[in-house]
Each structure stands twice: as structure tokens, then as C-alpha cells.
């Protein structure tokens, strides 16, 4: 992973975001976005991010803010004993650089 980031930086090529290669995104993330975007509450992936960024509207999502926001979406697959593990999996994937937060750029 580090080598890939270093090589990318050396070539100065743009980072490929998660939604540009859905085949590598976890199924749980794809299903979550299908659920959210199928709702009349959201018109875009940016709308979903803004709904999740409610604590301080900082433009990035810490782990707690992301987890709290996921609960508010009322997505049934995130409830119950497996829900927390799914949220962690999605968060880890979206926080691709391991910074501890998901930026709006990483999200959308």
C-alpha cells in the first residue's frame, strides 16, 4: 500500500477514488450507497457525506462521527451484531490513507 502511494506521488497522477472502481469497493459499501441514493433524502454521494458530517461540519469524518451517522441512516444491514463490523470495514476502506478521518475528497 505504501509503495503504491509513493509511486503515485512520484508520478504525480491523481488518486483513484473508491467510486471510480466499484469492483474493488467492499460489497457493503456499494449496497449502502445504493440504499442511500435510492432514498428521496439524498440526491448525490455528497449529500450523504454532508448528512454524516453533522458533529462539527468540518469537511471530514472521524470514526465516531461516521459511526453515529451510519446509525442515523437507519440502514437495516448496519443494525444488529454484524452492523458494527460492517461500519468498521467501510470506514477502513474509505480512509484509504489511514489518517484516521475520511475527507470529502476521499468520500466523493
Beta strands, then each sheet from edge to edge (+ up, - down):
strand 1: 60-62
strand 2: 101-103
sheet 1: 1+ 2-
end
